[in-house]
Amino acid sequence: MEEQENRTDSRVLVLKTGTIRAGQDKAPVKCAVLNVSASGACLLVPREVLIPDRFELSVDGGGTSHDCRMVWRKGARIGLAFVPRGFVEDHP
């Protein structure tokens, strides 16, 4: 997945930590939240860790969590879009 620069909202530098959870059978992955907007964020994750296309992100210190969809990955950085809770995408 490649980085896309067609964001709908401005991102704000935040520099927080967070945890990616991708299901009961997967170990949580610690990450750095580099920036965030109303519609998504950019994370720094360990390069060797496979991150699925859909996951939950919990941001430390604020008690917030988001359902997410990966939009792009470039090395250790990933861009994600927040997905409304309960939203199910159609896949042909």
C-alpha positions as CSV (number, residue, x, y, z in Angstrom):
1,M,0.0,0.0,0.0
2,E,1.4,3.4,-0.9
3,E,1.0,6.7,0.9
4,Q,-1.8,8.9,-0.5
5,E,-1.9,12.6,-0.1
6,N,-5.6,13.1,-0.7
7,R,-6.7,13.7,2.9
8,T,-10.0,15.4,3.6
9,D,-9.0,16.8,7.0
10,S,-5.8,18.5,8.2
11,R,-3.7,16.4,10.5
12,V,-2.3,17.7,13.8
13,L,1.1,16.6,15.3
14,V,0.3,14.7,18.6
15,L,3.2,12.3,19.4
16,K,1.3,9.9,21.7
17,T,1.6,6.1,22.2
18,G,-1.1,3.6,21.4
19,T,-2.0,0.0,21.0
20,I,-3.2,-1.9,17.9
21,R,-5.6,-4.8,18.5
22,A,-6.6,-7.0,15.6
23,G,-8.6,-9.8,17.3
24,Q,-8.6,-12.2,20.2
25,D,-5.9,-14.5,18.6
26,K,-3.4,-11.7,17.9
27,A,-1.0,-10.1,20.3
28,P,-1.5,-6.3,20.8
29,V,1.1,-4.1,19.1
30,K,2.4,-0.9,20.7
31,C,2.8,2.0,18.3
32,A,3.5,5.8,18.2
33,V,0.7,8.0,17.0
34,L,2.5,10.7,15.0
35,N,-0.5,12.8,13.9
36,V,-4.2,12.7,13.9
37,S,-7.2,14.3,12.2
38,A,-11.0,13.8,12.5
39,S,-10.8,11.1,9.8
40,G,-7.5,9.3,10.4
41,A,-4.0,9.2,11.7
42,C,-0.4,8.3,11.0
43,L,1.3,5.7,13.1
44,L,4.8,4.4,13.6
45,V,4.9,0.6,14.1
46,P,7.7,-2.0,14.2
47,R,8.7,-2.8,10.6
48,E,8.7,-6.5,11.2
49,V,5.1,-6.7,12.5
50,L,2.3,-7.4,10.0
51,I,-0.6,-5.1,10.5
52,P,-4.0,-6.2,9.1
53,D,-6.1,-4.0,6.9
54,R,-8.7,-3.6,9.7
55,F,-7.9,-3.1,13.4
56,E,-8.7,-1.2,16.6
57,L,-6.5,1.6,17.8
58,S,-6.5,2.6,21.5
59,V,-4.6,5.9,22.2
60,D,-2.9,6.0,25.6
61,G,-3.7,8.8,28.0
62,G,-7.0,9.7,26.6
63,G,-9.0,6.5,26.8
64,T,-10.0,6.9,23.1
65,S,-10.3,4.0,20.7
66,H,-11.1,3.8,17.0
67,D,-12.0,1.2,14.5
68,C,-9.5,1.7,11.7
69,R,-8.7,0.8,8.1
70,M,-5.1,0.9,6.8
71,V,-4.8,3.2,3.8
72,W,-1.1,3.1,3.1
73,R,2.2,1.7,4.6
74,K,5.7,3.0,3.9
75,G,8.3,1.2,6.0
76,A,7.4,1.6,9.6
77,R,4.8,4.3,9.0
78,I,1.2,3.6,8.3
79,G,-1.7,5.9,7.4
80,L,-5.1,4.9,8.5
81,A,-8.7,6.0,8.2
82,F,-11.2,5.9,11.1
83,V,-14.2,3.7,10.4
84,P,-17.5,4.4,12.1
85,R,-18.3,1.7,14.6
86,G,-20.6,-1.0,13.2
87,F,-19.8,0.0,9.6
88,V,-19.3,-3.1,7.4
89,E,-17.7,-2.7,4.0
90,D,-19.0,-4.6,1.0
91,H,-16.4,-6.9,-0.6
92,P,-17.2,-8.5,-4.0
